[in-house]
Amino acid sequence: MSSNVNIVLVHGAFCDGSSWAGVIPLLQEAGHHVVAVQLPLVSLSSDIAVVKSATASLAGPTILAAHSYGGAVITGAGSDLANVTGLVYIAAYAPAEGETLGDLNQKFPPTEGQGKIGPSYLENALYIDPEAFPQVFAADVEPVQARVLAAVQRPTGLGCLTEKSGPPAWQKLPSWYLVSENDKTINPDAERWMAQRAGSTTSAIASSHASPVSHPREVADLILTAAQASAK
């Protein structure tokens, strides 16, 4: 039976909405209306605008769930939308006002994956070295699929990583956080620190950074927990 809670899924850098392909059917089977946005990945502000537009089009309580860079997007997008009732962070950034993703990364030792990010084939955009991508981003994803993810990765504009965040939605909304313990892209200690600062209900999983792909059931379960809390 539907709980009448909408779920907006927000992908991270270097990927697109299809990264939620394993999670979406599980949310739909539980009766939820699901929208997986496609971010331009040009700047943080333009990505926030996309999520705001998608969310404003929905009637009723809405959960924003994000992976990786998408966490910065929902942190900004959820701050002034009346229908947003909760936030879910999946190995995601949760910046405070005035912070950039670079600021957050510098608080903790760099990861192997951060060292593999460099200029892409698009001007003023970055991507992860495709040869290193399977190991540093998706080490627990089936190897053939991981190589496909490396091949189709989306270049990400410098503005996504250097633009300062605005007022954070997590200051006024309940949030949930799933830490990826084996993350080689975002430092797991950074994830735990951001979750604690945001006051998130926190759990952890032995996963690579690509937990929506490698552990869709666990990711979906956390989002469903947030949706259930929102429906009360």
Secondary structure, 3 states (H helix, E strand, C coil): CCCCCEEEEECCCCCCHHHHCCCHHHHHHCCCEEEECCCCCCEHHHHHHHHHHHHHCCCCCEEEEEECCHHHHHHHHHHHCCCEEEEEEECCCCCCCCCCHHHHHHCCCCCCCHHHEEECCCCCEEEECCCCHHHHHCCCCCHHHHHHHHHHCCCEEHHHHHCCCCCCHHHCCCEEEEEECCCCCCCHHHHHHHHHHHCCEEEEECCCCCHHHHCHHHHHHHHHHHHHHHHC
